[in-house]
Amino acid sequence: MSTGTRQARILVRSEICSGCRACTLACVAGHEGGFGSALSRIKVTKIETEGLDVPSVCRLCHRPGCAAACPTGALVRDDVLGVMRLDEELCIACGSCADGCPFGMVTMRPSDGLPLICDLCGGDPECVKRCAPGAIRWGGADEPARERRENLALRQLDDDRRAIAGLGTETTADREPVGASGVSPAVFRANRPPGRGRSPGAARVVPAASSECDTAGGDPAAASGPARGGRE
């Protein structure tokens, strides 16, 4: 019977993920004793169209789909950490647990067909310790909701202060976390160069003084210079 206690878990801030994959390397080194990321329990998905890297972790479901899908009962939820424990003697390597996870966080080890499921390294995740920008961290399960409440309260207070001072409210892009790059995701997406998911006809946000028309006195023809092969 559940006591209502929420276990600590790995919390994710994908907007500041650098895509270095140090977390996946640490996971494989700790669990498999090797180098690489293919056998990692933590996943990082690269979204080329947005220029983002998104870490994905086990959700520690209270009603885990992976365990429900297991035909032999080889997966049992740990009441202390909330992770799934595998009984290798009962596991038949059928892959039903991978199909049953709605978040795609169960994969199979090619060598023996056993499922690879995050065990939180016994409560001291190696991936968290190796994440330099802090995109993944160890914390309480209720922290994200509390942080959102605090941020909303602070934003409302700031808007009230700006209104009293006669200033306008900030836009969503102004408030977006910028991470180590110092550029918000909204500004990055608007200025993404061609070939990185930006449609050819999308508007590019640039300073007005840098436009060709401005440098040529407003004449597009003059901006292009004399025609190739023509005479000055």
KETOR-285230 format. One record per residue: y, x, z of N, C-alpha, C in turn; residue number from 1. Coordinates in Angstrom, 2 decimals. Last residue first. Layout:
BEGIN
ATOM      n_Y      n_X      n_Z     ca_Y     ca_X     ca_Z      c_Y      c_X      c_Z  seq
ATOM        Y        X        Z        Y        X        Z        Y        X        Z  NUM
...
% end
This chain:
BEGIN
ATOM      n_Y      n_X      n_Z     ca_Y     ca_X     ca_Z      c_Y      c_X      c_Z  seq
ATOM    49.67    32.39   -65.01    50.70    32.05   -64.06    52.06    31.95   -64.78  232
ATOM    47.02    30.90   -66.88    48.06    31.90   -66.80    49.11    31.44   -65.80  231
ATOM    43.52    30.29   -66.03    44.84    29.93   -66.54    45.83    31.05   -66.37  230
ATOM    41.22    30.99   -64.81    41.30    31.31   -66.22    42.66    30.98   -66.81  229
ATOM    41.49    28.34   -62.60    40.76    29.55   -62.96    40.86    29.78   -64.46  228
ATOM    44.79    27.18   -61.90    43.47    26.95   -62.43    42.81    28.25   -62.83  227
ATOM    46.49    28.16   -58.87    46.40    28.08   -60.34    44.97    27.91   -60.79  226
ATOM    45.87    26.11   -55.90    46.30    27.30   -56.60    46.18    27.13   -58.10  225
ATOM    45.31    23.96   -54.32    44.16    24.59   -54.95    44.54    25.83   -55.71  224
ATOM    47.78    23.07   -53.54    46.92    23.67   -52.53    45.76    24.41   -53.15  223
ATOM    48.84    21.82   -55.73    49.37    23.12   -55.38    48.47    23.84   -54.40  222
ATOM    47.43    19.44   -55.62    47.22    20.33   -56.76    47.69    21.73   -56.44  221
ATOM    48.39    18.22   -53.30    46.98    18.65   -53.37    46.73    19.62   -54.49  220
ATOM    51.27    18.74   -51.69    50.80    18.62   -53.07    49.37    19.12   -53.15  219
ATOM    52.24    19.24   -49.17    51.88    17.87   -49.49    51.36    17.68   -50.89  218
ATOM    52.66    21.93   -48.89    53.82    21.08   -49.00    53.48    19.68   -49.43  217
ATOM    50.35    23.24   -48.47    50.86    23.28   -49.83    52.04    22.35   -50.00  216
ATOM    49.62    22.78   -45.91    49.93    24.16   -46.27    50.53    24.26   -47.66  215
ATOM    49.13    20.02   -46.01    50.24    20.52   -45.23    50.62    21.93   -45.65  214
ATOM    46.88    19.87   -47.64    48.11    19.24   -48.10    49.31    19.77   -47.34  213
ATOM    44.92    21.09   -46.11    45.41    21.76   -47.31    46.72    21.18   -47.80  212
ATOM    45.35    21.14   -42.54    44.96    20.48   -43.78    45.58    21.17   -44.97  211
ATOM    46.23    22.18   -40.18    45.26    22.98   -40.92    44.85    22.35   -42.24  210
ATOM    47.84    20.46   -38.83    48.49    21.60   -39.47    47.54    22.41   -40.32  209
ATOM    46.13    18.61   -37.64    46.87    18.22   -38.84    47.44    19.42   -39.57  208
ATOM    42.86    19.73   -36.68    44.30    19.68   -36.45    45.05    19.41   -37.73  207
ATOM    40.17    17.46   -37.47    40.78    18.79   -37.51    42.24    18.66   -37.19  206
ATOM    37.29    15.75   -37.75    38.46    15.80   -36.90    38.99    17.22   -36.88  205
ATOM    36.14    14.25   -40.65    36.12    15.47   -39.86    37.41    15.55   -39.07  204
ATOM    34.25    11.36   -41.46    35.54    11.97   -41.25    35.40    13.18   -40.35  203
ATOM    31.51    11.39   -43.73    32.05    11.21   -42.39    33.35    11.95   -42.22  202
ATOM    30.24    11.70   -46.13    31.51    10.97   -46.15    32.14    10.81   -44.79  201
ATOM    27.86    13.07   -45.55    28.88    13.70   -46.39    30.23    13.01   -46.32  200
ATOM    26.90    12.90   -42.06    26.91    12.31   -43.39    28.05    12.90   -44.21  199
ATOM    25.36    15.38   -40.21    26.61    14.69   -40.44    26.63    14.18   -41.88  198
ATOM    23.13    16.92   -39.87    23.00    15.50   -39.57    24.27    14.71   -39.81  197
ATOM    23.94    19.42   -40.64    23.46    19.25   -39.27    23.42    17.78   -38.88  196
ATOM    25.05    19.48   -43.14    23.72    20.02   -43.00    23.16    19.93   -41.61  195
ATOM    28.46    20.20   -42.32    27.46    19.58   -43.18    26.11    20.26   -43.00  194
ATOM    29.31    20.57   -38.76    29.35    20.98   -40.17    28.28    20.29   -40.99  193
ATOM    30.80    18.27   -36.53    29.58    18.94   -36.95    29.64    19.32   -38.43  192
ATOM    32.87    16.96   -35.36    33.19    18.17   -36.11    31.96    18.92   -36.60  191
ATOM    31.73    14.84   -34.01    32.76    14.55   -35.00    33.04    15.74   -35.89  190
ATOM    30.03    16.14   -32.23    29.45    15.33   -33.30    30.47    15.05   -34.40  189
ATOM    31.92    17.40   -30.55    30.98    18.20   -31.33    30.41    17.40   -32.50  188
ATOM    33.19    15.19   -29.41    33.97    16.08   -30.27    33.05    16.92   -31.14  187
ATOM    30.99    14.14   -27.98    31.69    13.32   -28.97    32.48    14.18   -29.94  186
ATOM    30.20    16.21   -26.20    29.32    15.79   -27.29    30.02    14.98   -28.36  185
ATOM    32.96    18.50   -25.59    32.22    17.28   -25.29    31.32    16.91   -26.46  184
ATOM    32.91    21.91   -24.93    33.17    20.89   -25.95    32.33    19.66   -25.63  183
ATOM    32.13    23.92   -23.28    33.51    23.47   -23.16    33.89    22.42   -24.17  182
ATOM    29.56    24.93   -23.11    30.31    25.16   -24.35    31.77    24.79   -24.23  181
ATOM    28.38    24.11   -20.75    28.83    25.49   -20.84    29.70    25.74   -22.07  180
ATOM    29.59    20.70   -20.38    28.61    21.76   -20.23    29.22    23.13   -20.42  179
ATOM    31.11    18.40   -20.54    31.18    19.34   -21.65    30.16    20.46   -21.56  178
ATOM    30.87    14.89   -20.05    30.64    16.24   -19.54    30.54    17.22   -20.69  177
ATOM    33.51    12.71   -21.06    32.16    13.21   -21.29    32.00    14.60   -20.70  176
ATOM    36.07    11.84   -20.88    35.30    11.91   -19.66    33.91    12.48   -19.84  175
ATOM    37.06    11.75   -23.43    37.74    12.61   -22.46    36.90    12.83   -21.23  174
ATOM    35.41     9.78   -24.52    35.22    11.17   -24.95    35.89    12.14   -23.99  173
ATOM    36.49     7.49   -23.35    35.13     7.89   -23.00    34.88     9.34   -23.36  172
ATOM    39.94     8.19   -22.43    38.90     7.62   -23.28    37.54     8.09   -22.80  171
ATOM    42.05     7.36   -19.62    41.32     8.31   -20.44    40.29     7.58   -21.30  170
ATOM    44.98     5.25   -19.68    43.65     5.61   -19.18    42.97     6.56   -20.15  169
ATOM    48.42     6.42   -19.61    47.31     5.63   -20.14    46.00     6.07   -19.54  168
ATOM    50.84     6.38   -16.95    50.03     7.07   -17.94    48.91     6.16   -18.41  167
ATOM    52.35     5.50   -14.82    52.79     5.15   -16.17    52.03     5.87   -17.27  166
ATOM    51.41     5.86   -12.31    52.27     6.92   -12.82    52.77     6.64   -14.23  165
ATOM    49.74     3.67   -12.12    50.93     3.71   -11.25    51.93     4.74   -11.77  164
ATOM    47.76     4.51   -13.91    48.54     3.31   -14.21    49.82     3.29   -13.39  163
ATOM    46.70     6.68   -12.56    47.38     6.91   -13.84    48.24     5.72   -14.22  162
ATOM    45.56     5.36   -10.38    46.62     6.34   -10.16    47.41     6.60   -11.44  161
ATOM    43.64     3.80   -11.65    44.70     3.15   -10.87    45.87     4.10   -10.66  160
ATOM    42.02     5.80   -12.75    42.74     4.88   -13.64    43.88     4.19   -12.91  159
ATOM    41.02     6.92   -10.37    41.87     7.73   -11.25    42.67     6.85   -12.21  158
ATOM    39.52     4.78    -9.40    40.63     5.30    -8.61    41.58     6.11    -9.48  157
ATOM    37.64     4.60   -11.45    38.52     3.47   -11.18    39.74     3.92   -10.38  156
ATOM    36.40     7.09   -11.16    37.11     6.77   -12.40    38.08     5.61   -12.20  155
ATOM    35.25     6.82    -8.62    36.28     7.85    -8.84    37.08     7.57   -10.11  154
ATOM    33.41     4.77    -9.14    34.46     4.57    -8.14    35.59     5.56    -8.33  153
ATOM    31.79     6.00   -11.04    32.54     4.80   -11.40    33.68     4.55   -10.42  152
ATOM    30.73     8.08    -9.47    31.56     8.39   -10.64    32.39     7.19   -11.07  151
ATOM    29.25     6.63    -7.56    30.37     7.48    -7.14    31.30     7.78    -8.30  150
ATOM    27.35     5.41    -9.22    28.25     4.59    -8.42    29.49     5.40    -7.99  149
ATOM    26.06     7.69   -10.23    26.77     6.79   -11.15    27.75     5.90   -10.39  148
ATOM    24.95     8.74    -7.89    25.98     9.50    -8.60    26.76     8.62    -9.57  147
ATOM    23.07     6.72    -7.32    24.17     6.98    -6.38    25.30     7.73    -7.06  146
ATOM    21.37     6.99    -9.52    22.08     5.73    -9.31    23.27     5.93    -8.37  145
ATOM    20.42     9.67    -9.14    21.18     9.29   -10.34    21.98     8.01   -10.16  144
ATOM    19.07     9.54    -6.53    20.33    10.27    -6.73    21.09     9.84    -7.99  143
ATOM    16.63     8.45    -6.07    17.76     7.53    -6.08    19.09     8.22    -6.35  142
ATOM    14.87    10.56    -5.96    14.74     9.63    -7.07    15.93     8.69    -7.18  141
ATOM    16.36    13.71    -5.12    15.82    12.41    -4.76    15.83    11.46    -5.94  140
ATOM    15.53    16.72    -7.04    16.35    15.86    -6.19    15.68    14.54    -5.90  139
ATOM    15.86    19.52    -9.01    14.98    18.84    -8.06    15.83    18.00    -7.13  138
ATOM    16.90    19.50   -12.46    17.01    19.92   -11.06    16.11    19.05   -10.20  137
ATOM    17.98    20.49   -15.65    16.93    19.85   -14.84    17.06    20.39   -13.43  136
ATOM    20.29    21.77   -16.30    19.99    20.52   -17.00    18.84    19.78   -16.34  135
ATOM    21.30    24.19   -15.39    21.11    23.10   -14.44    20.84    21.76   -15.10  134
ATOM    21.45    26.43   -17.00    22.60    25.51   -16.98    22.47    24.36   -15.99  133
ATOM    18.87    27.73   -16.35    20.16    28.34   -16.04    21.32    27.35   -16.02  132
ATOM    15.88    27.00   -15.06    16.91    26.34   -15.88    18.29    26.85   -15.51  131
ATOM    13.95    27.97   -13.40    14.29    28.79   -14.56    15.40    28.18   -15.42  130
ATOM    13.48    26.09   -11.46    13.99    27.39   -11.02    14.43    28.26   -12.19  129
ATOM    12.37    24.03   -12.98    13.70    23.84   -12.37    14.31    25.19   -11.99  128
ATOM     9.87    25.09   -13.60    10.82    24.81   -14.67    12.24    24.68   -14.13  127
ATOM     8.48    25.19   -11.20     8.91    26.44   -11.82     9.97    26.19   -12.88  126
ATOM     8.91    23.02    -8.46     8.75    23.16    -9.92     9.32    24.47   -10.48  125
ATOM     7.44    22.48    -5.87     8.43    23.54    -6.12     8.39    23.89    -7.61  124
ATOM     5.38    20.71    -5.61     6.64    20.38    -4.94     7.71    21.43    -5.10  123
ATOM     3.25    21.56    -7.11     3.05    21.40    -5.69     4.32    21.09    -4.91  122
ATOM     4.23    21.41    -9.68     3.95    22.74    -9.10     3.82    22.65    -7.58  121
ATOM     4.26    18.90   -10.68     5.44    19.33    -9.94     5.22    20.67    -9.23  120
ATOM     2.31    18.38   -12.46     1.92    18.25   -11.05     3.05    18.71   -10.13  119
ATOM     2.11    16.84   -15.64     2.94    17.54   -14.66     2.44    17.28   -13.23  118
ATOM    -0.83    17.20   -17.51     0.08    16.28   -16.83     0.83    17.05   -15.74  117
ATOM    -2.95    17.41   -20.05    -1.93    18.24   -19.41    -0.88    17.30   -18.83  116
ATOM    -6.44    16.57   -20.17    -5.03    16.20   -20.25    -4.13    17.18   -19.48  115
ATOM    -8.87    18.48   -22.01    -8.38    17.91   -20.76    -6.89    17.61   -20.85  114
ATOM    -9.90    19.79   -24.22    -9.60    18.36   -24.33    -9.12    17.71   -23.06  113
ATOM   -10.26    22.51   -24.32   -11.28    21.71   -23.64   -11.01    20.21   -23.66  112
ATOM    -8.31    23.50   -26.14    -9.54    24.26   -25.88   -10.63    23.43   -25.22  111
ATOM    -6.04    21.82   -26.28    -6.96    21.94   -27.43    -8.30    22.58   -27.07  110
ATOM    -5.14    19.53   -23.85    -5.35    20.96   -24.08    -6.39    21.13   -25.20  109
ATOM    -3.02    16.81   -24.67    -4.37    17.30   -24.42    -4.47    18.80   -24.72  108
ATOM    -0.31    15.19   -22.88    -0.90    15.82   -24.07    -2.24    16.42   -23.68  107
ATOM     1.90    12.87   -21.75     0.53    13.37   -21.55     0.03    13.93   -22.88  106
ATOM     4.30    11.71   -22.32     4.31    12.90   -21.48     2.92    13.40   -21.12  105
ATOM     5.11     9.38   -23.64     4.58    10.51   -24.41     4.51    11.80   -23.63  104
ATOM     5.78     7.15   -22.28     6.84     8.13   -22.48     6.37     9.37   -23.24  103
ATOM     3.60     5.57   -21.78     4.63     5.03   -22.68     5.74     6.02   -22.99  102
ATOM     0.32     6.59   -21.82     1.63     6.97   -21.29     2.73     6.48   -22.24  101
ATOM    -2.01     5.95   -23.20    -1.50     4.99   -22.22    -0.14     5.34   -21.66  100
ATOM    -2.67     8.10   -24.78    -2.27     6.86   -25.44    -1.60     5.89   -24.46   99
ATOM    -3.39     9.83   -22.74    -2.25    10.18   -23.60    -1.74     8.94   -24.33   98
ATOM    -5.63     8.51   -21.77    -4.47     8.67   -20.90    -3.22     9.01   -21.70   97
ATOM    -7.48     8.77   -23.82    -6.92     7.45   -23.55    -5.66     7.53   -22.67   96
ATOM    -8.78    11.14   -24.32    -7.39    11.01   -24.75    -6.77     9.66   -24.51   95
ATOM   -11.30    11.91   -23.52   -11.21    10.93   -24.60    -9.79    10.74   -25.12   94
ATOM   -12.43    13.61   -21.58   -11.55    14.15   -22.62   -11.41    13.20   -23.81   93
ATOM   -13.69    12.63   -19.43   -14.53    12.79   -20.62   -13.71    13.24   -21.82   92
ATOM   -13.52    13.34   -15.97   -12.81    13.26   -17.25   -13.76    13.50   -18.41   91
ATOM   -15.00    13.90   -13.74   -15.05    12.53   -14.25   -14.42    12.41   -15.64   90
ATOM   -14.43    16.55   -13.30   -15.84    16.17   -13.43   -15.98    14.76   -14.02   89
ATOM   -11.70    16.66   -12.94   -12.24    17.18   -14.19   -13.70    16.80   -14.39   88
ATOM    -9.55    14.54   -11.85   -10.90    14.93   -11.47   -11.61    15.36   -12.76   87
ATOM    -6.12    15.03   -11.44    -7.22    14.90   -12.39    -8.53    15.38   -11.78   86
ATOM    -3.40    13.25   -10.14    -4.43    14.25    -9.89    -5.63    13.98   -10.80   85
ATOM    -0.01    12.75   -10.78    -1.37    12.34   -11.09    -2.33    13.51   -10.86   84
ATOM     2.48    12.51    -8.13     1.93    13.04    -9.39     0.51    12.51    -9.59   83
ATOM     3.52    11.87    -5.70     3.64    10.88    -6.75     3.09    11.33    -8.08   82
ATOM     3.32    13.37    -3.42     4.23    13.83    -4.46     4.46    12.80    -5.56   81
ATOM     1.69    11.54    -1.84     2.73    12.39    -1.27     3.77    12.79    -2.31   80
ATOM    -0.25    10.21    -3.26     0.70     9.41    -2.49     1.86    10.23    -1.92   79
ATOM    -1.21    10.78    -6.53    -1.01    11.42    -5.23     0.06    10.67    -4.46   78
ATOM    -3.32     8.73    -8.44    -1.94     9.06    -8.06    -1.89     9.64    -6.65   77
ATOM    -5.92     9.89   -10.50    -5.54     9.20    -9.27    -4.16     9.66    -8.86   76
ATOM    -8.12     9.86   -13.17    -6.75    10.10   -12.76    -6.41     9.25   -11.55   75
ATOM   -10.66     9.00   -13.74   -10.49    10.43   -13.48    -9.08    10.77   -13.00   74
ATOM   -11.74     6.54   -14.40   -11.06     6.69   -13.12   -10.82     8.14   -12.74   73
ATOM   -12.75     6.17   -16.91   -13.67     6.70   -15.90   -13.03     6.85   -14.51   72
ATOM   -10.83     5.32   -18.71   -12.03     4.49   -18.54   -12.96     4.95   -17.43   71
ATOM    -7.37     5.16   -18.30    -8.54     6.04   -18.14    -9.80     5.20   -17.87   70
ATOM    -5.23     3.49   -18.25    -5.96     3.60   -19.51    -7.23     4.42   -19.38   69
ATOM    -4.18     3.79   -15.73    -4.72     2.48   -16.09    -5.57     2.55   -17.35   68
ATOM    -3.22     6.39   -15.89    -4.36     6.10   -15.01    -5.02     4.78   -15.37   67
ATOM    -1.10     5.99   -17.70    -2.16     6.95   -18.02    -3.41     6.68   -17.18   66
ATOM     0.61     4.21   -16.47    -0.15     3.76   -17.62    -1.29     4.69   -17.97   65
ATOM     1.09     3.86   -13.02     0.96     4.76   -14.17     0.06     4.22   -15.28   64
ATOM     3.06     2.56   -11.18     1.90     1.92   -11.82     1.64     2.68   -13.12   63
ATOM     4.95     4.39   -10.57     4.21     3.80    -9.45     2.99     3.02    -9.95   62
ATOM     5.39     7.40   -12.45     5.30     5.93   -12.40     4.49     5.46   -11.19   61
ATOM     6.66     9.88   -12.95     6.01     9.59   -11.67     5.90     8.08   -11.46   60
ATOM     7.63    10.70   -15.38     8.42     9.73   -14.63     7.83     9.36   -13.27   59
ATOM     7.76    14.03   -16.53     6.93    12.93   -16.06     7.76    12.00   -15.18   58
ATOM    10.55    14.69   -18.78     9.66    15.01   -17.66     8.82    13.79   -17.31   57
ATOM    12.34    16.22   -21.36    11.61    15.04   -20.92    10.62    15.47   -19.85   56
ATOM    15.52    17.34   -22.57    14.31    17.58   -21.76    13.66    16.24   -21.37   55
ATOM    16.90    17.55   -25.67    16.70    16.59   -24.58    15.41    16.90   -23.83   54
ATOM    19.51    18.90   -27.44    18.17    19.18   -26.95    17.97    18.34   -25.70   53
ATOM    21.54    18.04   -30.31    21.21    17.98   -28.89    19.76    18.39   -28.64   52
ATOM    22.63    17.34   -32.78    22.87    18.68   -32.24    22.55    18.78   -30.77   51
ATOM    22.00    15.00   -33.94    23.04    14.95   -32.91    23.38    16.33   -32.36   50
ATOM    20.04    15.60   -35.75    21.17    14.78   -36.23    22.31    14.72   -35.22   49
ATOM    18.12    16.99   -34.25    18.96    17.70   -35.20    20.20    16.91   -35.60   48
ATOM    17.06    17.06   -31.25    17.55    16.00   -32.12    18.57    16.62   -33.06   47
ATOM    14.25    18.37   -29.71    15.47    18.71   -30.42    15.84    17.58   -31.37   46
ATOM    12.88    17.96   -26.56    12.94    17.41   -27.92    14.28    17.76   -28.55   45
ATOM    10.81    19.49   -24.41    12.20    19.50   -24.84    12.23    19.08   -26.31   44
ATOM     8.65    18.74   -21.66     8.91    18.75   -23.09    10.41    18.79   -23.35   43
ATOM     6.37    20.04   -19.30     7.71    19.53   -19.57     7.99    19.70   -21.06   42
ATOM     3.93    21.23   -19.66     3.94    19.85   -19.15     5.32    19.22   -19.29   41
ATOM     3.02    23.24   -22.47     3.92    22.92   -21.38     3.81    21.46   -20.96   40
ATOM     1.65    24.34   -24.54     0.86    23.74   -23.46     1.73    23.35   -22.26   39
ATOM     3.60    25.46   -26.19     2.76    24.37   -26.71     2.02    23.64   -25.60   38
ATOM     5.03    27.66   -25.45     5.50    26.36   -24.95     4.60    25.20   -25.38   37
ATOM     4.30    30.99   -24.19     4.45    29.97   -25.23     4.91    28.67   -24.61   36
ATOM     1.85    32.88   -22.51     3.20    32.81   -23.04     3.25    31.79   -24.16   35
ATOM    -0.17    32.16   -19.53     0.11    32.72   -20.85     1.56    32.56   -21.24   34
ATOM    -1.08    30.75   -17.38    -1.11    32.20   -17.31    -0.86    32.87   -18.65   33
ATOM    -0.94    28.05   -17.13    -1.95    28.57   -18.05    -2.07    30.09   -18.01   32
ATOM     1.02    27.58   -15.17    -0.21    26.79   -15.20    -1.33    27.42   -16.04   31
ATOM     3.09    29.49   -15.44     2.59    29.11   -14.12     1.26    28.40   -14.14   30
ATOM     3.51    29.64   -18.19     3.16    30.85   -17.45     2.55    30.50   -16.09   29
ATOM     4.23    27.00   -18.75     3.00    27.54   -19.32     2.55    28.79   -18.56   28
ATOM     6.66    26.85   -17.30     5.57    25.92   -17.05     4.24    26.48   -17.55   27
ATOM     8.24    28.79   -18.48     7.87    28.93   -17.07     6.69    28.04   -16.72   26
ATOM     8.52    27.69   -21.03     7.85    28.98   -20.88     7.39    29.19   -19.44   25
ATOM     9.98    25.40   -20.44     8.63    25.26   -20.99     7.84    26.56   -20.86   24
ATOM    12.37    26.53   -19.48    11.57    25.66   -18.62    10.14    25.54   -19.13   23
ATOM    13.45    27.86   -21.63    12.96    28.66   -20.51    12.07    27.83   -19.59   22
ATOM    14.57    26.61   -23.82    13.13    26.44   -23.60    12.58    27.32   -22.49   21
ATOM    17.24    26.37   -24.54    16.65    27.71   -24.47    15.14    27.70   -24.31   20
ATOM    18.90    24.17   -24.73    17.80    24.28   -25.69    17.10    25.62   -25.64   19
ATOM    20.82    23.62   -22.90    21.16    24.61   -23.94    20.07    24.76   -24.98   18
ATOM    21.89    20.58   -21.54    20.73    21.40   -21.92    21.11    22.33   -23.06   17
ATOM    23.81    18.81   -20.88    24.14    20.22   -20.68    22.94    21.13   -20.97   16
ATOM    22.79    16.32   -21.43    24.02    16.69   -22.11    24.40    18.15   -21.91   15
ATOM    20.57    15.81   -19.84    20.34    16.34   -21.19    21.61    16.83   -21.86   14
ATOM    19.71    16.17   -16.88    21.04    15.99   -17.48    20.99    16.61   -18.87   13
ATOM    17.15    14.91   -14.79    17.53    15.49   -16.07    18.98    15.16   -16.43   12
ATOM    15.15    15.69   -11.95    16.24    14.92   -12.54    16.77    15.66   -13.76   11
ATOM    12.02    15.44   -10.63    12.86    16.28   -11.49    13.89    15.38   -12.16   10
ATOM    11.94    14.05    -7.25    11.48    14.17    -8.63    12.38    15.14    -9.38    9
ATOM    10.80    12.71    -4.14    11.69    13.56    -4.92    11.09    13.74    -6.31    8
ATOM     9.75     9.28    -3.73     9.54    10.71    -3.70    10.64    11.44    -4.48    7
ATOM    10.75     6.66    -1.78    10.89     7.21    -3.13    10.77     8.72    -3.05    6
ATOM     8.92     4.31     0.09     9.55     5.62     0.05     9.58     6.16    -1.37    5
ATOM     7.47     2.02     0.20     8.83     1.89    -0.31     9.57     3.21    -0.37    4
ATOM     4.88     2.22     0.79     5.79     2.14     1.93     7.23     1.96     1.50    3
ATOM     2.20     0.55    -0.85     3.41     1.35    -0.94     4.30     1.12     0.27    2
ATOM    -1.21     0.84     0.00     0.00     0.00     0.00     1.24     0.86     0.00    1
% end
